[in-house]
Amino acid sequence: MNEKQDPSLWAWLLSLRHHRVITLLTPVIGAAMVGVHYVAVKDIVISVAASRGLWLLYLTQAAMVLAVMAVIELGPQPRTYPQLYPRGSRALDQFWEVWPKVWIAWFILYAALAALRSKSLDWLPQLGPKLEGQPIPPLAVIVPVALHFINNLATIALLRCFYVLAEPTFPSQQYPPEGDILKREDLESGIRGGPEAHHVPVRRHGHIWFAAALGVSALECFLVLPGALRDVPATTTQISALQNTLQVFGIAYGVLAATATALIVGQLDTKLMGVPFIALLTLFGYAAIQPSFDFIFTNTSEPIIRVSQAVIVALALVCKLLLFAVFQWLALTNRLLYFLVQNYTLHVGVPANRSRFLERLQLGRQGPVIVPYPRNPQEEEEISGQ
């Protein structure tokens, strides 16, 4: 198999320069992004127009996510081979059905953040010392809860994508393993032994996770909304209690988003896909910054915090684009289909294969076992000389 038939990620990205539209748009989009980030950081650091700088960053993120959604829906689609690999092809269709929902949730989130930072919504109240001695407006707590819920929708979509990649979603008897990476006796033993009873349709998982997210958001509302509905002047202690409660939920949601992102990136760390190490390292770094969601939404006058917010938002955009590029490359070069075919084969056959391995180890304790070790002639000569 040559490089043109099975290109690496970087070779595939370089091959896109042959497409005229991409060649024309890439420098324009790149220049626009650099210009927007320059203006945004300048506003955040030098001037007092920090809200405008963050608004530009959120707006850029929403626009790029919208462009990614357009490419996923209207661009080249991954090819399936239902006659050769019916199970793998169905799993690929399943993944490609859930994958756009991640980007839809991200678009709604960043469009909402951009709207909240726009001048037209400067009137929107936020929890802080300025509200001391005044009744707390309900919107001051409803908006953070709504943003948390939207962020959780993206987390749910990522978890569903991970489930399609990692777990069986079709019964083994109806869709047997199709890979050729293990011995047939291991596969037959695995089919008799397990995944048939464990498979859960991915839609059912989605419904369960959505209901869980809705329940947790309802709990968050139950804890913070009563304090905002009392028409009495708020004290510093009450405001701090509401802020701390929202912060605790925000950190928990951020950790959950980090876990979901790390799970799906972890699936990429396999020779079956061949994702470059530097890309994996960057995407794991993207998972690490997920708990900072509430931090980037904080309204502050501290320049160092403003700069940190701008850097995190910019890094998130770059990492999202890399995640998109990696999955486009995997899908369009059939590496994702290969992974889905062989990974399920491993899922079914490895338990039996591991059992046989452990049996051999047990037999080895009862007598000598000769393990062949291939040596080249030079090594043999050195050993015999000793």
N, C-alpha and C positions, 0 to 999 in steps of 0.2 A: 504494500500500500504506500503510495508516494504522498508527498506533502500536499499536493493539490487535491487528492481524494480525501485525505484525513488531515486537514490543516490544524496547526496549533492555534491557540487563542490569538497570539500576536500576528501570526501569518494571516489568519482570517480577517482580523481588523485591518491589516494592511491591504488585503485584497479588495476592501470596500472602496479604495481610492479609484478603482476602475469604473465605479458607478458615477455617472456625470452629476446627478442630482446631489449625491452625498458629497462629492468633491466640491461642488459649488457652495453647499449649505454649511459644511463643517467650519471653514474659516470665518464665515459670517456669524454663526452661532457662537463660536469660540470667542471672537472679538466682542460680541455683545455681552457674553457672560463676564469676561474680564472687565469690561467697562462698567457693568452694573455693580460688580463686587467692589471695584475701586470707589465708585460714588457712594456705595452703601457704607463701606468701612470709613471713608472720609467723613460722612455724616455722623457716624457713630462715635468716632474718636475725636474729631476736631470741633465739630459744631454741636449745637444743642439739638439738632434735628435727628435724634437717635431713632425716633419712631419712623421717620421716613426711610432711614437706612435699613432697619429691620423689615419694614414693609416691602422694600425693593428685593431683599433676600427671599422673603416668603413668596412674593409674586414670581420671582425667577424660578424658585423650586416648583411652584404650582404649574407654571408654563412648561417646564421641562418634563414633569410627570405627565402632563396632558399630551405632550409630543410622544412620549414613550407609549402611552395608551393607544395613540393613533397608529404607531408602528406595529404594535402587537396585534391590533384588530385588523388593520388594512394592509400591513406589509406581508412579506413571505411567511407562509405557515409551515410548521414542521410536517414532514411527510410520514405517513404511517403505512404499514405493510400488513393489513389484516389477514391476508392469505398465508403469509410466512410466519408472522408473529402476532396472532390474535390477542393474546393476553397483553403483551408489551404495547401493542398499538392502542388498545383500550385504555391502558394506564396512562399513556402519553396524552390521549384525548382528555382524560380526566384531569391531568395536571394542567393542560392548556386551557381548560375551562375555569379552573380556580385561579390561575396565575394573574389574569387581568384584574381580579377583584382586589388583589394587594395594591395595585396601582390606583384603582378607583378610590379606595379608602385613603391612600396617601394624598391624592389630588384634593379630596374633600377637606382633609385636615389642613393642608397648606393654603388652600383657598380661604378657609375660615380664618387661619392665622393672619393672612394678608389683609382680609377684610377688617379684622379686629385692630390692626395697626394703621389702617387708613384714616385720613383726617375726618372722613364722614362719620366715623364711630369714636371720635375722641370723647364723646359724652358717656361712653360705656363705663360704668363704675368698676373699680377694682379694689379688692381688699387691701387695706393699708392704714397707716396712722391718720390719713386725711379723713377717714370716716369716723374717727373718734368723736363721740358726742352726738352722732346722727344715727337714725335707723339704718340698718344694713340693707341696701337694695337687693332683692332676690337675684337679679341678674349677676351680681358680683360672685355668687356661688354657682348659679346655673350654668354660666358659660364655661368655667373650668371643668365641671362635671361632664358637660357635653363634649368638650375637647378630649377628655379622658376616654369617653365612650368611642369616639371616632378613632382614636389611636388604637383602642382595643380591637376595632374591626379589622385594622391592618394586621394586628397580631394574630387574630383568628384565621385570617386568610393565609398567613405564613405557616401557621400550624397545620392547616389543611394541606398545603403544598408539601410540607415535610411528611405528613402521613402517607400521601400518595407515593413519595419516593422511598419511604422506609418500611412500610407495612403492607401486607396483602389486602387488597380491597375486592378481590374476586375469589370465589371458592376454587380450591385446587382441582377438584374432580371435573368441574366444568371447564376450567382454563388451566391445564397442567403446565408445569415449568417448561420453558422453551430454550433455555440456555444450554451450552455445551461445556460448561466450566467444571462440572463435577461428574463422578461416575453415576451410571444409571441406577445401581443398587442403592446408593445414598438417596437419590431422588425418590425412588419408590418407597423406601422406608420413611422418608420425610412426609410424603403425601399421606401415608397411612397414619402417621403419628401426630400431626398437629395443626398446621395452618388452616385446614378446612374448618376446624371448630373455632378459630380465633378471628377470622376475617370479619371486618365490620365495614359496611359501605361508607365511603367518604362523606356522603351527604348527611348521614346520620351523625357522624362526628361533628360536622359543621353546625347542625341544629343544636347539639348538646353544648358546644362551645359558645354559640351565640346566646343561648338561654343563660349560660353561666355569666357571660359578660353583662347581660341585661340585669341579672340578679345582683351582681356586685355594684353596678351603677345605681340600682335602686337602693341598696344599702348605703352607698355614699350619699345619695340625696337624703335619705332618712336621717343621717347623722349631721348633715350640714344645713339642710334647708330650714328646719325649725328655727335655728338661730337667726336666719335672715327674714323670717316671716313675722317676727315680733316687732311691732311698731313702737319700739322704745329706743332711746339713745344707747348706742353700743359703747362698751368700755374697751380699754386696751386689752384686757384679759380675754374678753369674748372674741375680739378680732383675731388675736393671736391663736386662740383655740381653733377657730375655723380655718385659719391659714395652716396650722400644724396638721389638722385632719386631712385637708386637701393635699398637703405635701406628702403625708404618709401614703395615701392612696396613689398619688402620682409616682412615688418611688417604687411602690409595689407593681404598678402597671409597667413602669420602665424596666424593672427586672424581668417581668414576664415577656416584654417585647424583646429584650436582650436574649432571653432563653430561646424564644421562637426563632430569632435571626441566627443564633449560634447553631441551633439544631439543623436548619436548612443549609447553612454554610458547611456544617460538619458532614452532611451527605455528599458535598462536592469533594471532600478530601478522600478520594479513592482513585486508584489507578484505572478503574473502569471508566472514569471521565477524563482524567489527565489535566485537571485545572492547574495552571502554574502556581508555584508556591507563593510568589509575591501577590498574586490575586487573592489567594486564600487568606494570607496574612492581612491584607487590606480589609477584606470582608469580615474577618473576625474582629478587627479593630472597629468596624462599623457596628457590630453587635455590642461592643463594649461601651459605645457612647449612647446607647438607647436610654439608659436611666436618666439622661440629662434633659428629657423632654420638658419637665416643669421648669428647669433652670433657664432654658432659652425663652420661655414665655414670661419670665419674671420681668417686671418693669422696674428699672433701677437707673440711677444717675451716675453710678460708678463706672468710669471709663474702662477699667480692666475687665469688669463683668460684661460690658457691652461688647468689647473686642472678643472675649471668650464666646459669647453668644454667636457673633458673626462667624467666627472660625468653625464652631460646631455645625452651624447651618450649612456653611460652604462644604465642609467635609462630608456631611450627610448627602449633599447633592452629588458630589463626585462618587461616593460609594454606591449610591442608588444607580447611577449610570453604569458603573462597573458591574453591579449585580445584573442589571438588564443585559449588558453586553455578553456576560458569561452565559446566561441562560439562552440568549438568542443563538450564540455560537454552538452551544450543546444541542439545541433543538434542531437547528438547520443543518448541522453536520452529522446528524443521526447518532451522536454520542449519547444523548439523553435516552433515546430508544434502546441503544445497546445496554446502558446501565439498567434500565427498567427490566429488560429481558434477563440479564445475568444476575442482577441483585436478587430477584425473586428466586432464581435457581439456588443461589447461596442460602437464602432464607429457608428454603425447604430442605436442602441437602446437607448443610453444614452440621446440624446436630448429629445426624447419623455418622458423618465423616469424623466428627470429633470423638464420638464414642469408639469408633474403630481405632483411632489414634491412641486413646487412653488404654484400650485393651492391649495394644501392642506394647505400650510402656509397662503395663502390668506383667505381661509375658516376659519382657526384658529383665525384670527384677529376678525372675526365676532361673535365668541362665544367661550365658553370654550372647550378646547381639552384635554382629559385625555391621558397622555403618560404613558403606562405601564412601570414600573421599577422593574425588578425582584430582590427580596431580599431573602437572606437566613434566616432561623428561628432566628438566633442570632440577626441579624439586626432588624427584626420585633419586637423581645422582647425588644431591647434597645429603639426603637422608641415608643412602647406602654408605657414603663416605664417613658419616658419623658413626 
